[in-house]
Structure formats: structure tokens, C-alpha cells
Amino acid sequence: MALFPFILVQKGNPSKILVNHERIHLRQQIELGIVFFYLWYLINYGVNRLKGMTHNQAYHQIIFEREAYREDENLGYLTKRKWLAFLQY
């Protein structure tokens, strides 16, 4: 879990992909501010649930998660990522 400026993990030695995924979330939080990031995150999740999605589906369709999952294996993504890139997802 990313909670600016920290990445919180359950076990030591997380994979580079997991760290990159969470670093993408940190960048999103910088762009929106922590409060607005989590507010948008929760609203997006809630709307997805109201559309009839399961918890897992609603989570994976959150705009911030779509960007992070799509780009988490691209370890150089953050060096070329454009400001507010999550909006394209």
C-alpha cells in the first residue's frame, strides 16, 4: 500500500514490480494530494460497486489501479510518465 511518502508491505524484500506499482500510486498522490486521491479512489470504487461489479472487479477498474497494473512491469515508466497520466485510463 502506498501512503505518501511510504510504501507499506507485509513481507520484507518486495518484488520490483510491486514497488513500481506502489511508486505509481505515490506519483498519483503527489499530483492530486493525498486527500483528493483517496476520495476519488473511494468514490470510483463505490460507483463501480453500484454498477454491479464484485469487490475484485470494482477494485481493478479504479482508474488509479488500471494505470498501476498496466505499467507496473515497465520499470522505466515513471521516468517518462506524463503529468496526470491516469486520466487516460
PyMOL Python script that loads the backbone (N, CA, C, O; Angstrom):
from pymol import cmd

cmd.read_pdbstr("""\
ATOM      1  N   MET A   1       0.846  -1.181   0.000  1.00  0.00           N
ATOM      2  CA  MET A   1       0.000   0.000   0.000  1.00  0.00           C
ATOM      3  C   MET A   1       0.887   1.237   0.000  1.00  0.00           C
ATOM      4  O   MET A   1       1.906   1.292   0.688  1.00  0.00           O
ATOM      5  N   ALA A   2       0.483   2.218  -0.776  1.00  0.00           N
ATOM      6  CA  ALA A   2       1.218   3.482  -0.838  1.00  0.00           C
ATOM      7  C   ALA A   2       0.461   4.531  -0.044  1.00  0.00           C
ATOM      8  O   ALA A   2      -0.704   4.818  -0.318  1.00  0.00           O
ATOM      9  N   LEU A   3       1.128   5.089   0.923  1.00  0.00           N
ATOM     10  CA  LEU A   3       0.591   6.192   1.714  1.00  0.00           C
ATOM     11  C   LEU A   3       1.714   7.211   1.806  1.00  0.00           C
ATOM     12  O   LEU A   3       2.627   7.085   2.621  1.00  0.00           O
ATOM     13  N   PHE A   4       1.627   8.216   0.959  1.00  0.00           N
ATOM     14  CA  PHE A   4       2.716   9.164   0.774  1.00  0.00           C
ATOM     15  C   PHE A   4       3.293   9.611   2.106  1.00  0.00           C
ATOM     16  O   PHE A   4       2.548  10.026   2.994  1.00  0.00           O
ATOM     17  N   PRO A   5       4.594   9.533   2.257  1.00  0.00           N
ATOM     18  CA  PRO A   5       5.648   9.159   1.314  1.00  0.00           C
ATOM     19  C   PRO A   5       6.118   7.718   1.472  1.00  0.00           C
ATOM     20  O   PRO A   5       7.229   7.388   1.058  1.00  0.00           O
ATOM     21  N   PHE A   6       5.301   6.857   2.058  1.00  0.00           N
ATOM     22  CA  PHE A   6       5.721   5.497   2.378  1.00  0.00           C
ATOM     23  C   PHE A   6       5.067   4.454   1.480  1.00  0.00           C
ATOM     24  O   PHE A   6       3.969   4.650   0.961  1.00  0.00           O
ATOM     25  N   ILE A   7       5.776   3.338   1.313  1.00  0.00           N
ATOM     26  CA  ILE A   7       5.212   2.134   0.719  1.00  0.00           C
ATOM     27  C   ILE A   7       5.194   1.099   1.832  1.00  0.00           C
ATOM     28  O   ILE A   7       6.241   0.737   2.369  1.00  0.00           O
ATOM     29  N   LEU A   8       4.013   0.628   2.174  1.00  0.00           N
ATOM     30  CA  LEU A   8       3.849  -0.333   3.263  1.00  0.00           C
ATOM     31  C   LEU A   8       3.660  -1.724   2.670  1.00  0.00           C
ATOM     32  O   LEU A   8       2.785  -1.933   1.829  1.00  0.00           O
ATOM     33  N   VAL A   9       4.487  -2.680   3.112  1.00  0.00           N
ATOM     34  CA  VAL A   9       4.406  -4.055   2.601  1.00  0.00           C
ATOM     35  C   VAL A   9       4.292  -5.020   3.768  1.00  0.00           C
ATOM     36  O   VAL A   9       4.739  -4.727   4.877  1.00  0.00           O
ATOM     37  N   GLN A  10       3.687  -6.179   3.509  1.00  0.00           N
ATOM     38  CA  GLN A  10       3.502  -7.185   4.561  1.00  0.00           C
ATOM     39  C   GLN A  10       4.792  -7.940   4.853  1.00  0.00           C
ATOM     40  O   GLN A  10       5.084  -8.261   6.005  1.00  0.00           O
ATOM     41  N   LYS A  11       5.553  -8.220   3.816  1.00  0.00           N
ATOM     42  CA  LYS A  11       6.771  -9.021   3.975  1.00  0.00           C
ATOM     43  C   LYS A  11       7.964  -8.241   3.444  1.00  0.00           C
ATOM     44  O   LYS A  11       7.834  -7.429   2.528  1.00  0.00           O
ATOM     45  N   GLY A  12       9.114  -8.496   4.026  1.00  0.00           N
ATOM     46  CA  GLY A  12      10.338  -7.853   3.564  1.00  0.00           C
ATOM     47  C   GLY A  12      10.718  -8.296   2.164  1.00  0.00           C
ATOM     48  O   GLY A  12      10.264  -9.337   1.690  1.00  0.00           O
ATOM     49  N   ASN A  13      11.542  -7.512   1.509  1.00  0.00           N
ATOM     50  CA  ASN A  13      12.051  -7.812   0.177  1.00  0.00           C
ATOM     51  C   ASN A  13      10.949  -7.949  -0.880  1.00  0.00           C
ATOM     52  O   ASN A  13      10.849  -8.991  -1.528  1.00  0.00           O
ATOM     53  N   PRO A  14      10.120  -6.913  -1.062  1.00  0.00           N
ATOM     54  CA  PRO A  14       9.068  -6.976  -2.092  1.00  0.00           C
ATOM     55  C   PRO A  14       9.664  -6.978  -3.493  1.00  0.00           C
ATOM     56  O   PRO A  14      10.793  -6.528  -3.689  1.00  0.00           O
ATOM     57  N   SER A  15       8.924  -7.475  -4.452  1.00  0.00           N
ATOM     58  CA  SER A  15       9.401  -7.525  -5.833  1.00  0.00           C
ATOM     59  C   SER A  15       9.509  -6.112  -6.415  1.00  0.00           C
ATOM     60  O   SER A  15       8.861  -5.177  -5.944  1.00  0.00           O
ATOM     61  N   LYS A  16      10.338  -5.985  -7.441  1.00  0.00           N
ATOM     62  CA  LYS A  16      10.495  -4.701  -8.122  1.00  0.00           C
ATOM     63  C   LYS A  16       9.175  -4.262  -8.762  1.00  0.00           C
ATOM     64  O   LYS A  16       8.877  -3.070  -8.831  1.00  0.00           O
ATOM     65  N   ILE A  17       8.399  -5.225  -9.224  1.00  0.00           N
ATOM     66  CA  ILE A  17       7.112  -4.915  -9.853  1.00  0.00           C
ATOM     67  C   ILE A  17       6.145  -4.343  -8.816  1.00  0.00           C
ATOM     68  O   ILE A  17       5.461  -3.358  -9.090  1.00  0.00           O
ATOM     69  N   LEU A  18       6.083  -4.945  -7.640  1.00  0.00           N
ATOM     70  CA  LEU A  18       5.211  -4.431  -6.581  1.00  0.00           C
ATOM     71  C   LEU A  18       5.635  -3.024  -6.162  1.00  0.00           C
ATOM     72  O   LEU A  18       4.791  -2.144  -5.991  1.00  0.00           O
ATOM     73  N   VAL A  19       6.924  -2.817  -5.999  1.00  0.00           N
ATOM     74  CA  VAL A  19       7.416  -1.491  -5.614  1.00  0.00           C
ATOM     75  C   VAL A  19       7.081  -0.479  -6.706  1.00  0.00           C
ATOM     76  O   VAL A  19       6.664   0.638  -6.399  1.00  0.00           O
ATOM     77  N   ASN A  20       7.256  -0.847  -7.962  1.00  0.00           N
ATOM     78  CA  ASN A  20       6.935   0.065  -9.055  1.00  0.00           C
ATOM     79  C   ASN A  20       5.443   0.392  -9.071  1.00  0.00           C
ATOM     80  O   ASN A  20       5.063   1.544  -9.279  1.00  0.00           O
ATOM     81  N   HIS A  21       4.606  -0.606  -8.855  1.00  0.00           N
ATOM     82  CA  HIS A  21       3.152  -0.405  -8.793  1.00  0.00           C
ATOM     83  C   HIS A  21       2.822   0.638  -7.729  1.00  0.00           C
ATOM     84  O   HIS A  21       2.047   1.562  -7.976  1.00  0.00           O
ATOM     85  N   GLU A  22       3.410   0.487  -6.557  1.00  0.00           N
ATOM     86  CA  GLU A  22       3.131   1.413  -5.457  1.00  0.00           C
ATOM     87  C   GLU A  22       3.761   2.786  -5.700  1.00  0.00           C
ATOM     88  O   GLU A  22       3.203   3.797  -5.275  1.00  0.00           O
ATOM     89  N   ARG A  23       4.896   2.840  -6.364  1.00  0.00           N
ATOM     90  CA  ARG A  23       5.502   4.131  -6.702  1.00  0.00           C
ATOM     91  C   ARG A  23       4.625   4.898  -7.694  1.00  0.00           C
ATOM     92  O   ARG A  23       4.579   6.127  -7.656  1.00  0.00           O
ATOM     93  N   ILE A  24       3.941   4.190  -8.568  1.00  0.00           N
ATOM     94  CA  ILE A  24       2.995   4.838  -9.475  1.00  0.00           C
ATOM     95  C   ILE A  24       1.886   5.485  -8.646  1.00  0.00           C
ATOM     96  O   ILE A  24       1.477   6.612  -8.927  1.00  0.00           O
ATOM     97  N   HIS A  25       1.399   4.776  -7.625  1.00  0.00           N
ATOM     98  CA  HIS A  25       0.386   5.357  -6.738  1.00  0.00           C
ATOM     99  C   HIS A  25       0.928   6.574  -5.986  1.00  0.00           C
ATOM    100  O   HIS A  25       0.203   7.548  -5.788  1.00  0.00           O
ATOM    101  N   LEU A  26       2.177   6.529  -5.571  1.00  0.00           N
ATOM    102  CA  LEU A  26       2.769   7.695  -4.902  1.00  0.00           C
ATOM    103  C   LEU A  26       2.763   8.903  -5.825  1.00  0.00           C
ATOM    104  O   LEU A  26       2.469  10.017  -5.392  1.00  0.00           O
ATOM    105  N   ARG A  27       3.083   8.692  -7.082  1.00  0.00           N
ATOM    106  CA  ARG A  27       3.073   9.795  -8.051  1.00  0.00           C
ATOM    107  C   ARG A  27       1.653  10.340  -8.209  1.00  0.00           C
ATOM    108  O   ARG A  27       1.451  11.553  -8.269  1.00  0.00           O
ATOM    109  N   GLN A  28       0.681   9.445  -8.276  1.00  0.00           N
ATOM    110  CA  GLN A  28      -0.713   9.879  -8.373  1.00  0.00           C
ATOM    111  C   GLN A  28      -1.109  10.710  -7.147  1.00  0.00           C
ATOM    112  O   GLN A  28      -1.821  11.707  -7.266  1.00  0.00           O
ATOM    113  N   GLN A  29      -0.647  10.291  -5.986  1.00  0.00           N
ATOM    114  CA  GLN A  29      -0.954  11.013  -4.762  1.00  0.00           C
ATOM    115  C   GLN A  29      -0.299  12.391  -4.748  1.00  0.00           C
ATOM    116  O   GLN A  29      -0.891  13.350  -4.252  1.00  0.00           O
ATOM    117  N   ILE A  30       0.894  12.502  -5.277  1.00  0.00           N
ATOM    118  CA  ILE A  30       1.563  13.801  -5.380  1.00  0.00           C
ATOM    119  C   ILE A  30       0.756  14.724  -6.282  1.00  0.00           C
ATOM    120  O   ILE A  30       0.575  15.903  -5.974  1.00  0.00           O
ATOM    121  N   GLU A  31       0.277  14.190  -7.385  1.00  0.00           N
ATOM    122  CA  GLU A  31      -0.461  15.004  -8.354  1.00  0.00           C
ATOM    123  C   GLU A  31      -1.785  15.517  -7.789  1.00  0.00           C
ATOM    124  O   GLU A  31      -2.154  16.666  -8.032  1.00  0.00           O
ATOM    125  N   LEU A  32      -2.491  14.692  -7.049  1.00  0.00           N
ATOM    126  CA  LEU A  32      -3.821  15.060  -6.561  1.00  0.00           C
ATOM    127  C   LEU A  32      -3.837  15.514  -5.112  1.00  0.00           C
ATOM    128  O   LEU A  32      -4.796  16.143  -4.664  1.00  0.00           O
ATOM    129  N   GLY A  33      -2.798  15.204  -4.393  1.00  0.00           N
ATOM    130  CA  GLY A  33      -2.822  15.383  -2.952  1.00  0.00           C
ATOM    131  C   GLY A  33      -3.440  14.134  -2.342  1.00  0.00           C
ATOM    132  O   GLY A  33      -4.304  13.500  -2.949  1.00  0.00           O
ATOM    133  N   ILE A  34      -3.005  13.792  -1.167  1.00  0.00           N
ATOM    134  CA  ILE A  34      -3.427  12.534  -0.548  1.00  0.00           C
ATOM    135  C   ILE A  34      -4.938  12.476  -0.335  1.00  0.00           C
ATOM    136  O   ILE A  34      -5.567  11.462  -0.637  1.00  0.00           O
ATOM    137  N   VAL A  35      -5.515  13.541   0.176  1.00  0.00           N
ATOM    138  CA  VAL A  35      -6.954  13.541   0.482  1.00  0.00           C
ATOM    139  C   VAL A  35      -7.781  13.366  -0.790  1.00  0.00           C
ATOM    140  O   VAL A  35      -8.689  12.535  -0.828  1.00  0.00           O
ATOM    141  N   PHE A  36      -7.477  14.134  -1.826  1.00  0.00           N
ATOM    142  CA  PHE A  36      -8.250  14.032  -3.062  1.00  0.00           C
ATOM    143  C   PHE A  36      -8.007  12.699  -3.760  1.00  0.00           C
ATOM    144  O   PHE A  36      -8.925  12.144  -4.363  1.00  0.00           O
ATOM    145  N   PHE A  37      -6.786  12.178  -3.687  1.00  0.00           N
ATOM    146  CA  PHE A  37      -6.502  10.865  -4.270  1.00  0.00           C
ATOM    147  C   PHE A  37      -7.411   9.808  -3.643  1.00  0.00           C
ATOM    148  O   PHE A  37      -8.092   9.065  -4.351  1.00  0.00           O
ATOM    149  N   TYR A  38      -7.415   9.747  -2.306  1.00  0.00           N
ATOM    150  CA  TYR A  38      -8.214   8.708  -1.648  1.00  0.00           C
ATOM    151  C   TYR A  38      -9.707   8.957  -1.764  1.00  0.00           C
ATOM    152  O   TYR A  38     -10.487   8.005  -1.817  1.00  0.00           O
ATOM    153  N   LEU A  39     -10.112  10.191  -1.804  1.00  0.00           N
ATOM    154  CA  LEU A  39     -11.528  10.498  -2.020  1.00  0.00           C
ATOM    155  C   LEU A  39     -11.965  10.003  -3.391  1.00  0.00           C
ATOM    156  O   LEU A  39     -12.985   9.324  -3.507  1.00  0.00           O
ATOM    157  N   TRP A  40     -11.203  10.337  -4.433  1.00  0.00           N
ATOM    158  CA  TRP A  40     -11.511   9.894  -5.787  1.00  0.00           C
ATOM    159  C   TRP A  40     -11.457   8.367  -5.859  1.00  0.00           C
ATOM    160  O   TRP A  40     -12.309   7.742  -6.490  1.00  0.00           O
ATOM    161  N   TYR A  41     -10.453   7.769  -5.209  1.00  0.00           N
ATOM    162  CA  TYR A  41     -10.282   6.321  -5.192  1.00  0.00           C
ATOM    163  C   TYR A  41     -11.539   5.648  -4.622  1.00  0.00           C
ATOM    164  O   TYR A  41     -12.080   4.725  -5.231  1.00  0.00           O
ATOM    165  N   LEU A  42     -11.998   6.111  -3.461  1.00  0.00           N
ATOM    166  CA  LEU A  42     -13.165   5.511  -2.815  1.00  0.00           C
ATOM    167  C   LEU A  42     -14.449   5.750  -3.600  1.00  0.00           C
ATOM    168  O   LEU A  42     -15.288   4.855  -3.700  1.00  0.00           O
ATOM    169  N   ILE A  43     -14.608   6.937  -4.154  1.00  0.00           N
ATOM    170  CA  ILE A  43     -15.796   7.223  -4.970  1.00  0.00           C
ATOM    171  C   ILE A  43     -15.804   6.333  -6.204  1.00  0.00           C
ATOM    172  O   ILE A  43     -16.842   5.773  -6.560  1.00  0.00           O
ATOM    173  N   ASN A  44     -14.650   6.198  -6.861  1.00  0.00           N
ATOM    174  CA  ASN A  44     -14.547   5.358  -8.047  1.00  0.00           C
ATOM    175  C   ASN A  44     -14.903   3.908  -7.706  1.00  0.00           C
ATOM    176  O   ASN A  44     -15.627   3.247  -8.450  1.00  0.00           O
ATOM    177  N   TYR A  45     -14.389   3.427  -6.582  1.00  0.00           N
ATOM    178  CA  TYR A  45     -14.706   2.067  -6.135  1.00  0.00           C
ATOM    179  C   TYR A  45     -16.209   1.922  -5.861  1.00  0.00           C
ATOM    180  O   TYR A  45     -16.829   0.947  -6.286  1.00  0.00           O
ATOM    181  N   GLY A  46     -16.788   2.893  -5.151  1.00  0.00           N
ATOM    182  CA  GLY A  46     -18.207   2.844  -4.825  1.00  0.00           C
ATOM    183  C   GLY A  46     -19.093   2.854  -6.057  1.00  0.00           C
ATOM    184  O   GLY A  46     -20.062   2.099  -6.134  1.00  0.00           O
ATOM    185  N   VAL A  47     -18.769   3.701  -7.015  1.00  0.00           N
ATOM    186  CA  VAL A  47     -19.536   3.750  -8.268  1.00  0.00           C
ATOM    187  C   VAL A  47     -19.438   2.412  -8.985  1.00  0.00           C
ATOM    188  O   VAL A  47     -20.432   1.917  -9.516  1.00  0.00           O
ATOM    189  N   ASN A  48     -18.252   1.825  -9.003  1.00  0.00           N
ATOM    190  CA  ASN A  48     -18.079   0.520  -9.640  1.00  0.00           C
ATOM    191  C   ASN A  48     -18.945  -0.540  -8.970  1.00  0.00           C
ATOM    192  O   ASN A  48     -19.539  -1.383  -9.643  1.00  0.00           O
ATOM    193  N   ARG A  49     -19.013  -0.493  -7.643  1.00  0.00           N
ATOM    194  CA  ARG A  49     -19.853  -1.455  -6.922  1.00  0.00           C
ATOM    195  C   ARG A  49     -21.329  -1.233  -7.223  1.00  0.00           C
ATOM    196  O   ARG A  49     -22.088  -2.190  -7.373  1.00  0.00           O
ATOM    197  N   LEU A  50     -21.738   0.043  -7.312  1.00  0.00           N
ATOM    198  CA  LEU A  50     -23.132   0.349  -7.640  1.00  0.00           C
ATOM    199  C   LEU A  50     -23.498  -0.122  -9.046  1.00  0.00           C
ATOM    200  O   LEU A  50     -24.666  -0.384  -9.333  1.00  0.00           O
ATOM    201  N   LYS A  51     -22.510  -0.228  -9.908  1.00  0.00           N
ATOM    202  CA  LYS A  51     -22.733  -0.741 -11.259  1.00  0.00           C
ATOM    203  C   LYS A  51     -22.876  -2.256 -11.276  1.00  0.00           C
ATOM    204  O   LYS A  51     -23.103  -2.850 -12.331  1.00  0.00           O
ATOM    205  N   GLY A  52     -22.742  -2.884 -10.109  1.00  0.00           N
ATOM    206  CA  GLY A  52     -22.921  -4.330 -10.011  1.00  0.00           C
ATOM    207  C   GLY A  52     -21.640  -5.134 -10.050  1.00  0.00           C
ATOM    208  O   GLY A  52     -21.686  -6.362 -10.125  1.00  0.00           O
ATOM    209  N   MET A  53     -20.506  -4.476 -10.002  1.00  0.00           N
ATOM    210  CA  MET A  53     -19.241  -5.205 -10.027  1.00  0.00           C
ATOM    211  C   MET A  53     -18.981  -5.858  -8.673  1.00  0.00           C
ATOM    212  O   MET A  53     -19.404  -5.356  -7.632  1.00  0.00           O
ATOM    213  N   THR A  54     -18.280  -6.982  -8.710  1.00  0.00           N
ATOM    214  CA  THR A  54     -17.819  -7.608  -7.471  1.00  0.00           C
ATOM    215  C   THR A  54     -16.727  -6.726  -6.868  1.00  0.00           C
ATOM    216  O   THR A  54     -16.245  -5.791  -7.507  1.00  0.00           O
ATOM    217  N   HIS A  55     -16.347  -7.037  -5.630  1.00  0.00           N
ATOM    218  CA  HIS A  55     -15.259  -6.280  -4.989  1.00  0.00           C
ATOM    219  C   HIS A  55     -14.008  -6.284  -5.859  1.00  0.00           C
ATOM    220  O   HIS A  55     -13.412  -5.234  -6.101  1.00  0.00           O
ATOM    221  N   ASN A  56     -13.613  -7.458  -6.327  1.00  0.00           N
ATOM    222  CA  ASN A  56     -12.389  -7.596  -7.118  1.00  0.00           C
ATOM    223  C   ASN A  56     -12.484  -6.826  -8.431  1.00  0.00           C
ATOM    224  O   ASN A  56     -11.537  -6.143  -8.822  1.00  0.00           O
ATOM    225  N   GLN A  57     -13.619  -6.935  -9.109  1.00  0.00           N
ATOM    226  CA  GLN A  57     -13.804  -6.205 -10.363  1.00  0.00           C
ATOM    227  C   GLN A  57     -13.773  -4.699 -10.124  1.00  0.00           C
ATOM    228  O   GLN A  57     -13.124  -3.961 -10.866  1.00  0.00           O
ATOM    229  N   ALA A  58     -14.476  -4.245  -9.085  1.00  0.00           N
ATOM    230  CA  ALA A  58     -14.541  -2.816  -8.777  1.00  0.00           C
ATOM    231  C   ALA A  58     -13.160  -2.275  -8.452  1.00  0.00           C
ATOM    232  O   ALA A  58     -12.800  -1.183  -8.892  1.00  0.00           O
ATOM    233  N   TYR A  59     -12.388  -3.026  -7.691  1.00  0.00           N
ATOM    234  CA  TYR A  59     -11.026  -2.628  -7.338  1.00  0.00           C
ATOM    235  C   TYR A  59     -10.159  -2.486  -8.587  1.00  0.00           C
ATOM    236  O   TYR A  59      -9.476  -1.476  -8.758  1.00  0.00           O
ATOM    237  N   HIS A  60     -10.184  -3.490  -9.454  1.00  0.00           N
ATOM    238  CA  HIS A  60      -9.332  -3.471 -10.650  1.00  0.00           C
ATOM    239  C   HIS A  60      -9.772  -2.431 -11.678  1.00  0.00           C
ATOM    240  O   HIS A  60      -8.989  -2.071 -12.557  1.00  0.00           O
ATOM    241  N   GLN A  61     -10.996  -1.947 -11.586  1.00  0.00           N
ATOM    242  CA  GLN A  61     -11.468  -0.919 -12.519  1.00  0.00           C
ATOM    243  C   GLN A  61     -11.281   0.507 -11.997  1.00  0.00           C
ATOM    244  O   GLN A  61     -11.630   1.464 -12.689  1.00  0.00           O
ATOM    245  N   ILE A  62     -10.743   0.660 -10.807  1.00  0.00           N
ATOM    246  CA  ILE A  62     -10.426   2.002 -10.299  1.00  0.00           C
ATOM    247  C   ILE A  62      -9.375   2.597 -11.231  1.00  0.00           C
ATOM    248  O   ILE A  62      -8.392   1.941 -11.577  1.00  0.00           O
ATOM    249  N   ILE A  63      -9.594   3.834 -11.627  1.00  0.00           N
ATOM    250  CA  ILE A  63      -8.733   4.484 -12.610  1.00  0.00           C
ATOM    251  C   ILE A  63      -7.255   4.417 -12.211  1.00  0.00           C
ATOM    252  O   ILE A  63      -6.396   4.208 -13.068  1.00  0.00           O
ATOM    253  N   PHE A  64      -6.957   4.590 -10.942  1.00  0.00           N
ATOM    254  CA  PHE A  64      -5.571   4.580 -10.471  1.00  0.00           C
ATOM    255  C   PHE A  64      -4.975   3.182 -10.539  1.00  0.00           C
ATOM    256  O   PHE A  64      -3.791   3.024 -10.837  1.00  0.00           O
ATOM    257  N   GLU A  65      -5.784   2.171 -10.265  1.00  0.00           N
ATOM    258  CA  GLU A  65      -5.298   0.790 -10.336  1.00  0.00           C
ATOM    259  C   GLU A  65      -5.080   0.353 -11.780  1.00  0.00           C
ATOM    260  O   GLU A  65      -4.151  -0.400 -12.070  1.00  0.00           O
ATOM    261  N   ARG A  66      -5.924   0.819 -12.674  1.00  0.00           N
ATOM    262  CA  ARG A  66      -5.736   0.444 -14.080  1.00  0.00           C
ATOM    263  C   ARG A  66      -4.382   0.922 -14.590  1.00  0.00           C
ATOM    264  O   ARG A  66      -3.671   0.180 -15.267  1.00  0.00           O
ATOM    265  N   GLU A  67      -4.027   2.167 -14.264  1.00  0.00           N
ATOM    266  CA  GLU A  67      -2.707   2.657 -14.683  1.00  0.00           C
ATOM    267  C   GLU A  67      -1.600   1.848 -14.008  1.00  0.00           C
ATOM    268  O   GLU A  67      -0.667   1.394 -14.671  1.00  0.00           O
ATOM    269  N   ALA A  68      -1.701   1.671 -12.707  1.00  0.00           N
ATOM    270  CA  ALA A  68      -0.631   0.993 -11.971  1.00  0.00           C
ATOM    271  C   ALA A  68      -0.449  -0.455 -12.420  1.00  0.00           C
ATOM    272  O   ALA A  68       0.686  -0.908 -12.573  1.00  0.00           O
ATOM    273  N   TYR A  69      -1.536  -1.187 -12.634  1.00  0.00           N
ATOM    274  CA  TYR A  69      -1.405  -2.572 -13.089  1.00  0.00           C
ATOM    275  C   TYR A  69      -0.898  -2.645 -14.521  1.00  0.00           C
ATOM    276  O   TYR A  69      -0.119  -3.536 -14.858  1.00  0.00           O
ATOM    277  N   ARG A  70      -1.331  -1.719 -15.366  1.00  0.00           N
ATOM    278  CA  ARG A  70      -0.883  -1.756 -16.759  1.00  0.00           C
ATOM    279  C   ARG A  70       0.611  -1.460 -16.878  1.00  0.00           C
ATOM    280  O   ARG A  70       1.284  -1.997 -17.759  1.00  0.00           O
ATOM    281  N   GLU A  71       1.125  -0.615 -16.003  1.00  0.00           N
ATOM    282  CA  GLU A  71       2.505  -0.165 -16.142  1.00  0.00           C
ATOM    283  C   GLU A  71       3.461  -0.700 -15.088  1.00  0.00           C
ATOM    284  O   GLU A  71       4.636  -0.335 -15.098  1.00  0.00           O
ATOM    285  N   ASP A  72       3.002  -1.549 -14.184  1.00  0.00           N
ATOM    286  CA  ASP A  72       3.887  -1.950 -13.085  1.00  0.00           C
ATOM    287  C   ASP A  72       5.096  -2.777 -13.521  1.00  0.00           C
ATOM    288  O   ASP A  72       6.119  -2.765 -12.837  1.00  0.00           O
ATOM    289  N   GLU A  73       5.004  -3.483 -14.624  1.00  0.00           N
ATOM    290  CA  GLU A  73       6.156  -4.253 -15.116  1.00  0.00           C
ATOM    291  C   GLU A  73       7.125  -3.385 -15.910  1.00  0.00           C
ATOM    292  O   GLU A  73       8.252  -3.804 -16.176  1.00  0.00           O
ATOM    293  N   ASN A  74       6.708  -2.196 -16.287  1.00  0.00           N
ATOM    294  CA  ASN A  74       7.551  -1.255 -17.019  1.00  0.00           C
ATOM    295  C   ASN A  74       8.330  -0.430 -15.996  1.00  0.00           C
ATOM    296  O   ASN A  74       7.869   0.626 -15.564  1.00  0.00           O
ATOM    297  N   LEU A  75       9.502  -0.910 -15.616  1.00  0.00           N
ATOM    298  CA  LEU A  75      10.246  -0.294 -14.524  1.00  0.00           C
ATOM    299  C   LEU A  75      10.768   1.094 -14.856  1.00  0.00           C
ATOM    300  O   LEU A  75      11.182   1.818 -13.951  1.00  0.00           O
ATOM    301  N   GLY A  76      10.761   1.484 -16.114  1.00  0.00           N
ATOM    302  CA  GLY A  76      11.167   2.826 -16.502  1.00  0.00           C
ATOM    303  C   GLY A  76      10.001   3.778 -16.714  1.00  0.00           C
ATOM    304  O   GLY A  76      10.195   4.918 -17.138  1.00  0.00           O
ATOM    305  N   TYR A  77       8.793   3.316 -16.422  1.00  0.00           N
ATOM    306  CA  TYR A  77       7.591   4.092 -16.707  1.00  0.00           C
ATOM    307  C   TYR A  77       7.594   5.464 -16.047  1.00  0.00           C
ATOM    308  O   TYR A  77       7.257   6.457 -16.691  1.00  0.00           O
ATOM    309  N   LEU A  78       7.960   5.535 -14.800  1.00  0.00           N
ATOM    310  CA  LEU A  78       7.875   6.805 -14.081  1.00  0.00           C
ATOM    311  C   LEU A  78       8.845   7.856 -14.614  1.00  0.00           C
ATOM    312  O   LEU A  78       8.641   9.050 -14.389  1.00  0.00           O
ATOM    313  N   THR A  79       9.888   7.436 -15.311  1.00  0.00           N
ATOM    314  CA  THR A  79      10.830   8.412 -15.863  1.00  0.00           C
ATOM    315  C   THR A  79      10.249   9.134 -17.076  1.00  0.00           C
ATOM    316  O   THR A  79      10.687  10.235 -17.410  1.00  0.00           O
ATOM    317  N   LYS A  80       9.268   8.520 -17.735  1.00  0.00           N
ATOM    318  CA  LYS A  80       8.676   9.136 -18.928  1.00  0.00           C
ATOM    319  C   LYS A  80       7.186   9.446 -18.764  1.00  0.00           C
ATOM    320  O   LYS A  80       6.555   9.974 -19.680  1.00  0.00           O
ATOM    321  N   ARG A  81       6.633   9.121 -17.613  1.00  0.00           N
ATOM    322  CA  ARG A  81       5.198   9.311 -17.364  1.00  0.00           C
ATOM    323  C   ARG A  81       4.840  10.785 -17.400  1.00  0.00           C
ATOM    324  O   ARG A  81       5.538  11.622 -16.829  1.00  0.00           O
ATOM    325  N   LYS A  82       3.739  11.093 -18.080  1.00  0.00           N
ATOM    326  CA  LYS A  82       3.258  12.469 -18.152  1.00  0.00           C
ATOM    327  C   LYS A  82       2.384  12.795 -16.949  1.00  0.00           C
ATOM    328  O   LYS A  82       1.796  11.903 -16.336  1.00  0.00           O
ATOM    329  N   TRP A  83       2.304  14.075 -16.618  1.00  0.00           N
ATOM    330  CA  TRP A  83       1.505  14.564 -15.509  1.00  0.00           C
ATOM    331  C   TRP A  83       0.041  14.157 -15.706  1.00  0.00           C
ATOM    332  O   TRP A  83      -0.499  14.299 -16.803  1.00  0.00           O
ATOM    333  N   LEU A  84      -0.589  13.662 -14.667  1.00  0.00           N
ATOM    334  CA  LEU A  84      -1.984  13.207 -14.673  1.00  0.00           C
ATOM    335  C   LEU A  84      -2.255  12.107 -15.706  1.00  0.00           C
ATOM    336  O   LEU A  84      -3.343  12.033 -16.277  1.00  0.00           O
ATOM    337  N   ALA A  85      -1.269  11.272 -15.931  1.00  0.00           N
ATOM    338  CA  ALA A  85      -1.394  10.200 -16.921  1.00  0.00           C
ATOM    339  C   ALA A  85      -2.549   9.246 -16.621  1.00  0.00           C
ATOM    340  O   ALA A  85      -3.094   8.629 -17.536  1.00  0.00           O
ATOM    341  N   PHE A  86      -2.923   9.120 -15.360  1.00  0.00           N
ATOM    342  CA  PHE A  86      -4.009   8.197 -15.002  1.00  0.00           C
ATOM    343  C   PHE A  86      -5.318   8.556 -15.692  1.00  0.00           C
ATOM    344  O   PHE A  86      -6.195   7.702 -15.822  1.00  0.00           O
ATOM    345  N   LEU A  87      -5.470   9.796 -16.135  1.00  0.00           N
ATOM    346  CA  LEU A  87      -6.720  10.228 -16.765  1.00  0.00           C
ATOM    347  C   LEU A  87      -7.010   9.497 -18.070  1.00  0.00           C
ATOM    348  O   LEU A  87      -8.161   9.428 -18.499  1.00  0.00           O
ATOM    349  N   GLN A  88      -5.981   8.953 -18.699  1.00  0.00           N
ATOM    350  CA  GLN A  88      -6.196   8.211 -19.946  1.00  0.00           C
ATOM    351  C   GLN A  88      -6.726   6.802 -19.704  1.00  0.00           C
ATOM    352  O   GLN A  88      -7.052   6.088 -20.652  1.00  0.00           O
ATOM    353  N   TYR A  89      -6.811   6.405 -18.447  1.00  0.00           N
ATOM    354  CA  TYR A  89      -7.292   5.068 -18.112  1.00  0.00           C
ATOM    355  C   TYR A  89      -8.738   5.120 -17.659  1.00  0.00           C
ATOM    356  O   TYR A  89      -9.321   4.086 -17.333  1.00  0.00           O
TER     357      TYR A  89
END
""", "prot")
cmd.dss("prot")
cmd.show_as("cartoon", "prot")
cmd.util.cbc("prot")
cmd.orient("prot")
